[in-house]
Amino acid sequence: MQFKEIIGQQEVKLRLINSVTENRVSHAQLFLGPEGSGSLALAVAYAQYLSCEDKQPDDSCGVCSSCRKYHKLMHPDLHFSYPFFAKHKDDNALTFIEQWRQAFTANPYLNLDIWRGYLDAENKQANINIAECHQIIKKLSFKPFESVYKILILWLPEYLDKEGNALLKVIEEPQPNTLFLLVAQNQDQILNTILSRTQLVKIPCLNFEDIKTEMLTRHHQTETAASEIAYLANGNMTEALAMLQQDTKSYHELFVQWLRLCVSNKGLEVLSFVDQAAKMGRENQKNFIRYGISFLRECCLLRAGAERIVKLPEHEMEIAKKMSGVINLSMGQAVIAELETAHYHIERNANPKILFLDVSLQIIKILHLKIVPQGNHYIPN
């Protein structure tokens, strides 16, 4: 994988390239970024750049022998470790290497749920077991085979239990020209003994424009659809790609219609909406609720006078301004809390008809009857 194939993250790419050109390559680095930020793809592109036989000023060449092997994830000096669902105590990452290559090639922004789909996971818990730790030590005890560096990319070190302490010596005192690239999402879940031995590379979530541009250029979405996907994804490219597989109809009009029905307390029409929402399918229901939460937060920002940081398409901005004149901060916070609870229950397979009816009644109570639950942080204004 080359840097140019990765969406956004220009500052991180430049910093990684400079570390190579200035000969400041740390032997153990932690690529820390939220899901969908491209941290795993950046680690692979960085490894390819380090091993490239004809480095360009801003990327690997993509055509040398090393780059061609990296493209297939089959370079003899590139090793991967990742959580898996062991069937036998001796299983290690090599047991699932073909599935791993297939998963990463199909989607470099994969998460654990996507990875699970490539394996016979059943109800097993993912982890990186002691057999894999021993395998890592064995693989890295040898010198590089044909490249300058031997590189291990360890995805989600959060799934290393106390067995991960077996890696401390090889991380702290590796063989010459051996690199560890750890790719993580939650710093707090990584063993402190490992964390203290790595150099941190922080990777931010993607911005709205990067995801929107990707949706427009590579996935041929309309301007409206691209804006909505980028807005809902909230910097997470994994979520954005998942939305492409779902119903692409706009959630904006449907959500605004729902709010208007609740504000005016139109009972029969609310019931009609409930029937419609119940048939949307679980993933679309989750995205619809997520959109509603994001939209109401923007309305609250408008109400608070923070228009400059609101990120809504122009046609949605006009509606949000009108809504912010009707919904005060306490109401907005209360409705958001109801939607967050609904999202939680949808993920746990709640009956959608009962759920949307209940949420509708709660929103009617807040917006029509103006009964706001106690405990809100804002005074109605």
N, C-alpha and C positions, 0 to 999 in steps of 0.2 A: 504494500500500500504506500502511495506517495502522499506528501503533505497536501498537494493540490486537490486530492480527492476528498479531503476532510472539510466539512462545512465550517466556515468562520475560524475563530481561534487564532487570528493572525499574530497577535502578540506572543502567544505561547509558542507557536511555530518558530518565530524569529528567535526567541530565547533559547529554544532547543538547538537550532542550527548554530547559533553563536557559541553555545557551549562546546560544540564539536570543532568549529573553526578556531576557537581560542584555546583549545586543548584543556577544557575544564569539565571533562566528563566524569561525573561521580560514579563510583562502582555500585552504589545502591540508591535508587531514586523511587520516591513514592508519587505517582500521578494521582492526585486527589481531586475528584470532580463529581458532581451530582450525576444521577442517571441521565443518559441522553446527551451529555456534554461532549462526547467523542473522546474520552480519556483513553479507552482501549485502542481505538484507531490511531490516536496520536502516539501511543507507545509503540505500536507496530511500525508506523511510518518513521519514527525516530530510530528504531532498531535497523530498519532498512537503510536509512541515511548513513548510519554509522558503518554499515557493512558495504555500502555502495563502492564500486571500483572506479566510478567516474562522477564524483560528487559535483553537482551544479551549485551555484551560489545560493539558491533558494529551495532546492529539492534534490532527491536522488535522481539518477538518470533514467531509471525505469527500464533500461534495455540491456544492461550488463548481465553477466551470468548470475551474479548475486541477486540482483533485483528481480530477475525472472523466477528464481527459486523462492524469493520472499513473496512474490505475487501468488504463488501456489501454497505458501506457508510450509514449504518443504526444504528450507535451507538447513544443512546439517549442524549449523551453529546457532540455530534459533530453536528455543524450547519453550513450551507453554505449560503452565500449571493453572488449574481452575477447580472450582467446586464440582463434585460429581456425586452420583447416587450409587454407591458401591453395592454390588451384589455379593461380593466375596471380600474377605479381609485383605487379600493381596491385590485387589484392584487399584490401579493408579491412573494418572491422566493419560498415559499412553494407550490404555484400554479403550479410551473414547476419542482418540485423536482424529479419526476420520469424521466423526460427527462434529467435532470442534471445527475442523477446517470448513466443513459444509455450512455450519451455522454462521461463522464469522464472514465467510465469503458472501453469503446471502444477505447478511445485515451486520455491518461493523458496529452498529449501535445496539447490539443485543443486550438484553437484561437476563436475569436468572429465570424468569418465567418463560422467555423465548427459548433459552438454553434447555430448560426442562422438557420442552416440546420435542427436542431432538433425541431424548433419552427415554428409556423405559424406567421412569422415575417411580411409578406407583405412588405409595404414600411415604417413601423414604425421605429423610432429611439430607440436604446437600451439605457436604463438608470436604475438607482437604485432609485426608487421613494420614496416619503415621507411615503407611506404606508409600504414599506419595512423597512425604518428606525424605524418606530414605532414598527414593528414586532420584529426587532433586540433587541430594548430596552426591550420589553415584555419578549422575550425568555431568555435574560441574567439577568433578575431580580431575577431568581430563583437559588438556590444552585445546584451544580452538582447532577445528579440523581444516578449514580453508579460508576463513575470514580473519580479520584482525581481532575481532571480539567474539566471544561466546556469550550469548544473551539469553536470559530466562525472563519471560514475561509471566508474572503471577497475577492472575485476575481474581479480584475479590479476596484479599488476604484476611478479610473479616471472618472468613469461614475456616481459618486456621485456629484450632483449639490450642490447648496447652502443648499439644504435640509440636506446634510451630517452634517451640524453644529448641528443638533439635536442629533448626536451621541457623541458629545464632552464630555459630563459629564460622560456617561457610559464608554467611552474609558479611561478617566483620572482617574475616581474613580470607577472601576468595583467592582462587588461582589467578595469576596475572592475566589481565585483559578479559576478565569475567565480569559481566554486568547483571545486576538484578533490577528489573523494572516492575515495581508493584503497582497495580491499578486498583484503586479503592474508591468507595463512595462515602463510607462512614469512619472517620478517623477515630472516634471514640470506641469503636468495636475492634480495633486492631491491637494486638498484644503490644504493651508498652515497650517490652524488650526489643521487639522488631522495629517499632516506630522510631525509637531513639537512635537506630543505626542507619536511618535513611535520610536522604536529602529531599525536602518537600518541593513538589512542582504543583502549584495550585492551578486548577482548570475551572474557569467559571462556566455557568450555564450559557447556552447560546442566546443571542439577543433576537428580538422580534423580527428584525429585517433579514437576518441570516436565514431563519427558517422560512420566512415568506418568500424570499428569493429562490430558495431551494425548491419550494412547492411550485413556483411559477415556471422555473427553467427546466428542471429535471423531471418533474412529475406532472407538468402541463395542467395545473389547476387554474381556474379562473381567478381573477383579482380578488373577488369576494371570498371564494373558498380558501384561497391561500392565506388571506388575512385572518380568517376565522380559525383555521388550523394553527397558524402561528400564535394566535392569541390564546387558544385553548391549551396548546402544548406548554406554554409558560417556560420556554427555554429548554424543553426536553425533546430531543429529536426522536427518541424511541417512541414517545407518545404521538408525535406528529406522523411518523410512518405508520403507526397502528391505525390512526384515524383514516388513512387512505384506503384501508381495507373495509371501512364501515360506510354506512349511509352518509353521503356527503351533503345532504340537504342542510340548509341554514337553520341553526338553533335559535338565532336571534329573534326572528318573527314569532316563533312558537313561544319562546319564553316571555317576550313582551306581551303577547296575547294572554298568556296565563296570568301575569301580574294584573293586567287590566280587568280580567274576569274576577279576580280576587278582590281588587279594590272596589269594584262595583257590586260585588256579591251576587253574581248571576248564577244561581244554583244549578239550573239545568245545563247551562253551557259549561260550567265547571265539571259536571259529571261527564259531559261529552269529551272534554279535554282529558280527563282521567282515563277514559277508555282508549283514547288515541295514544297517550303516553305509555299505557300498559302494554301496547303492542309493538313498541319501538325496539325491543331487544335490549338485553342487559348492558352491553357495551355502549350503545347509543344513549340509553338512559343515564349511564354514568357521565358520558360526555355532555349531555344536555344539562345535567345538574351542575357539572363543573363550569360550564359556560355561564349558568345563572349566578354562581358564586362569584366568578370573575367580573361579570357585568355589574353586579350590585356593588362590588368593591370599588369599581370605577365611578359609579354613581355617588358613593360616599366620598370619594376623593373630590369630585366636582362640588359636592355640597360643602366640603371643608375648604374650598377655594384653591385646590391643588391641581387645576386644569392642566398645567404645563407638564405633569408627569402621567397624564392619562393617555393610554395607548388603545384607541378604538378607531376603526374605520370611520370615515366622515359621516356616512348615513347612520351609523350606530351612535355616533357622538351626539347627534341632534336629539335622538330619542333619550339618551342618557341624561342630557341636560334637562329635558322635560320631566323625566322620572325623579331627578334629584330635587326638583321643586316640590314634589309630592311626598317623597319618602325622606324623612329626616334620619339623622345618624343612628338613633336608637332603634328605629324601625328597620333600617338597613342591616344593622348588626344582628337583630333578632331573626330576620328572614334568612340571613346567611347561616346562622347557627342551625336553623331548621333544615336548610339544604345540606349542610355538612353532615348532619345526622342521617338524612335520607341517603346520601352517598354511601355512608358507612353500611347502612342496612341493605342497599342494593348489592354491594359487594358480597354480602352474606346471604344472597338469594331470598330476600324478603318478597312476599307476594306483592307484585308491582301495583295492582289495582288498589289494594288496601293502603299501600304506602303513599301513592300519589293523592288518594282521597284525604288521608290524614294530613299530609303536608299542605294540601290546598286549604283545608279547614283552619290549620294553624296560621297560614298566611292571611286568610280572610280575617281572622281574629286580630292580627297585627295591623294590617293595612286598612281594613274597612271599619272594624270596631275600635281600632287604635288602643288595643290592650297589649302593652309591651311587657314581656316577662321581667321580673325583678332581676337585678344583678347586672344590667347593662352598664357599660362604662361611660356612656354619653347621656347628657341631659337633652331631652327633645327640644328642637329649636325650629 
